[in-house]
Amino acid sequence: MDQGGAAAPEMEVESLPLETRCPPFPLRQYNGFWIPEITLRRGVPAFHSRFTPRPSDIILASFPKSGTTWLKALAFATLNRAAHPPTSEDHPLCRTNPHDIVRFVEIDFAFSQSADLEALPSPRLLATHLPYSLLPERVRETCRVACVSREPKDALVSWWKFIKKAAPAFGGDAAAFTFQEAFDLSCDGRCPYGPQWRYAVEYWEASVRRPDKVLFLRYEEMLREPRGELKRLAEFMGCEFSVEEEERGVADAVVELCSLDRLKNMEVNRNGRGKGKLPVNNANFFRKGVAGDWSNHMSPEMAQRLDKIVEDALQGSGFSF
Ligand code: A3P
């Protein structure tokens, strides 16, 4: 696959560089990114050949552990606020984990070649972990894509914590996977969908080039200004909050409904499991939700090393985390 081309054929995947030290999936390096092998083998080709984009589709893109769950909840609650008022006790988010409401296209295709995305009513809200350059050209041309990005040290800590708990649900084992190992691999960009800096810069550049098609959000900014960032998201999705709604506190109610404390404490997210092919405990998606937790897991030397790698990689791009 080139920058906008077709998916890699089966034979080609075999010959791509392989990384097996990142539980739970083997990764293959493709087009500069380390992608789970199963996604590359099954999910990406089907996304390219079988997915029919609609102009009303909204795709939520994220590097793993950058705020995907939060963005899914916010986008769903905002887009569907007429049918499901955010103050309703019976809101779908009170009964269902955001990942079971907004599905990952390539993961659906990777595990079920008959993914029934065609049956979903418009406007469809879908998600992807794929880098911008690996999205089908037709998707980039047709759909709106909102990406959330996060500071790399925090995303790395969040990923390691998640994978330690969730690996068994993916059929893997991460019991012996140390933070030092995760750190060294990530410094080399060897983590799912890594390197993160390359991932972020692609979406950021696209958002600068085509602001009507690509929105770039930052997790830290969402923590600082949840209402302001939600309003940007709503406007981008074509369903901005009216003055009257603002006065009634609808945007605030969406922020409250989707807050970490609220979602984390819902029964479905405390004790439920994913309904898809990867039955992760929903609780694993909610942890601290703060900026700067990296300092509890990384020495200053480690932080400096990663910061330097990121800084060097981004030099001249105009982007910084
Ligand atoms: P931490 O592990 O740092 O706490 P993703 O959703 O992409 O998997 O990212 C997971 C991270 O987002 C976790 O970060 C998790 O706690 C945080 N998160 C999940 N839901 C959130 C919410 N509603 N608000 C803020 N952060 C949230």
Boltz pocket constraint, residues with backbone or C-beta under 6 A from the ligand:
constraints:
  - pocket:
      binder: B
      contacts: [[A, 62], [A, 63], [A, 64], [A, 65], [A, 66], [A, 67], [A, 68], [A, 69], [A, 70], [A, 73], [A, 154], [A, 157], [A, 158], [A, 159], [A, 161], [A, 258], [A, 259], [A, 260], [A, 261], [A, 263], [A, 285], [A, 286], [A, 287], [A, 288], [A, 289], [A, 290], [A, 293]]
      max_distance: 6.0
